Amino acid sequence: MEFVTFLTDMRSITTVACLLVFLGIVYWSYNGKQQTAFDEAANLPFADEFADTPEAQSASSNNSTHSAESHHG
């Protein structure tokens, strides 16, 4: 009978621990400190669309020229 009581206690402890982890994740995700990181992550799917524009292509070619010069210099 002690083993059954042990399992029952462990199930209760595990349930409480999972609830606390869940509440911690909810608090972390709705905390205002993470807003900028979440906004950046939310815009990641659109990053490829910006890369296809002529402005982005000219900016990337300028960056590659500067980075190539810095590697040789």
Short mmCIF file of the C-alpha atoms (twelve columns), coordinates in Angstrom:
data_MODEL
# 
_entry.id   MODEL 
# 
loop_
_atom_site.group_PDB 
_atom_site.id 
_atom_site.type_symbol 
_atom_site.label_atom_id 
_atom_site.label_alt_id 
_atom_site.label_comp_id 
_atom_site.label_asym_id 
_atom_site.label_seq_id 
_atom_site.Cartn_x 
_atom_site.Cartn_y 
_atom_site.Cartn_z 
_atom_site.pdbx_PDB_model_num 
ATOM 1  C CA . MET A 1  0.000  0.000  0.000   1 
ATOM 2  C CA . GLU A 2  2.890  2.390  0.568   1 
ATOM 3  C CA . PHE A 3  3.810  2.261  -3.110  1 
ATOM 4  C CA . VAL A 4  0.295  3.250  -4.154  1 
ATOM 5  C CA . THR A 5  0.361  6.168  -1.717  1 
ATOM 6  C CA . PHE A 6  3.761  7.186  -3.093  1 
ATOM 7  C CA . LEU A 7  2.419  7.152  -6.662  1 
ATOM 8  C CA . THR A 8  -0.598 9.204  -5.648  1 
ATOM 9  C CA . ASP A 9  1.637  11.761 -3.961  1 
ATOM 10 C CA . MET A 10 3.960  11.912 -6.974  1 
ATOM 11 C CA . ARG A 11 0.996  12.477 -9.311  1 
ATOM 12 C CA . SER A 12 -0.176 15.345 -7.139  1 
ATOM 13 C CA . ILE A 13 3.296  16.876 -6.967  1 
ATOM 14 C CA . THR A 14 3.728  16.514 -10.734 1 
ATOM 15 C CA . THR A 15 0.364  18.161 -11.383 1 
ATOM 16 C CA . VAL A 16 1.218  21.117 -9.155  1 
ATOM 17 C CA . ALA A 17 4.678  21.431 -10.724 1 
ATOM 18 C CA . CYS A 18 3.223  21.411 -14.253 1 
ATOM 19 C CA . LEU A 19 0.659  24.032 -13.246 1 
ATOM 20 C CA . LEU A 20 3.412  26.267 -11.855 1 
ATOM 21 C CA . VAL A 21 5.502  25.850 -15.017 1 
ATOM 22 C CA . PHE A 22 2.473  26.684 -17.164 1 
ATOM 23 C CA . LEU A 23 1.685  29.788 -15.114 1 
ATOM 24 C CA . GLY A 24 5.340  30.831 -15.320 1 
ATOM 25 C CA . ILE A 25 5.309  30.527 -19.106 1 
ATOM 26 C CA . VAL A 26 2.071  32.526 -19.333 1 
ATOM 27 C CA . TYR A 27 3.531  35.256 -17.108 1 
ATOM 28 C CA . TRP A 28 6.763  35.343 -19.134 1 
ATOM 29 C CA . SER A 29 4.941  35.542 -22.463 1 
ATOM 30 C CA . TYR A 30 2.578  38.330 -21.401 1 
ATOM 31 C CA . ASN A 31 5.255  40.285 -19.560 1 
ATOM 32 C CA . GLY A 32 5.949  43.650 -21.200 1 
ATOM 33 C CA . LYS A 33 9.716  43.110 -21.182 1 
ATOM 34 C CA . GLN A 34 9.475  40.604 -24.027 1 
ATOM 35 C CA . GLN A 35 7.355  42.797 -26.322 1 
ATOM 36 C CA . THR A 36 10.166 43.969 -28.625 1 
ATOM 37 C CA . ALA A 37 11.587 40.463 -29.052 1 
ATOM 38 C CA . PHE A 38 8.135  39.079 -29.823 1 
ATOM 39 C CA . ASP A 39 7.448  41.892 -32.306 1 
ATOM 40 C CA . GLU A 40 10.695 41.129 -34.132 1 
ATOM 41 C CA . ALA A 41 9.877  37.413 -34.188 1 
ATOM 42 C CA . ALA A 42 6.380  38.155 -35.481 1 
ATOM 43 C CA . ASN A 43 7.859  40.020 -38.459 1 
ATOM 44 C CA . LEU A 44 10.364 37.305 -39.416 1 
ATOM 45 C CA . PRO A 45 8.071  35.684 -42.039 1 
ATOM 46 C CA . PHE A 46 8.024  39.002 -43.892 1 
ATOM 47 C CA . ALA A 47 11.812 39.387 -43.929 1 
ATOM 48 C CA . ASP A 48 12.110 37.440 -47.202 1 
ATOM 49 C CA . GLU A 49 9.616  39.747 -48.872 1 
ATOM 50 C CA . PHE A 50 11.781 42.734 -47.996 1 
ATOM 51 C CA . ALA A 51 14.853 40.951 -49.369 1 
ATOM 52 C CA . ASP A 52 13.175 40.738 -52.800 1 
ATOM 53 C CA . THR A 53 12.774 44.515 -53.151 1 
ATOM 54 C CA . PRO A 54 15.315 46.506 -55.192 1 
ATOM 55 C CA . GLU A 55 16.225 48.642 -52.171 1 
ATOM 56 C CA . ALA A 56 17.145 45.591 -50.148 1 
ATOM 57 C CA . GLN A 57 19.167 44.096 -53.001 1 
ATOM 58 C CA . SER A 58 21.202 47.280 -53.415 1 
ATOM 59 C CA . ALA A 59 21.725 47.471 -49.658 1 
ATOM 60 C CA . SER A 60 22.923 43.865 -49.549 1 
ATOM 61 C CA . SER A 61 25.311 44.432 -52.466 1 
ATOM 62 C CA . ASN A 62 26.743 47.477 -50.667 1 
ATOM 63 C CA . ASN A 63 27.148 45.436 -47.493 1 
ATOM 64 C CA . SER A 64 28.861 42.595 -49.330 1 
ATOM 65 C CA . THR A 65 31.282 45.057 -50.951 1 
ATOM 66 C CA . HIS A 66 32.151 46.570 -47.587 1 
ATOM 67 C CA . SER A 67 32.520 43.196 -45.936 1 
ATOM 68 C CA . ALA A 68 34.740 41.938 -48.770 1 
ATOM 69 C CA . GLU A 69 36.976 44.987 -48.430 1 
ATOM 70 C CA . SER A 70 37.267 44.524 -44.691 1 
ATOM 71 C CA . HIS A 71 38.339 40.892 -45.107 1 
ATOM 72 C CA . HIS A 72 41.106 41.815 -47.531 1 
ATOM 73 C CA . GLY A 73 42.235 44.917 -45.716 1 
# 
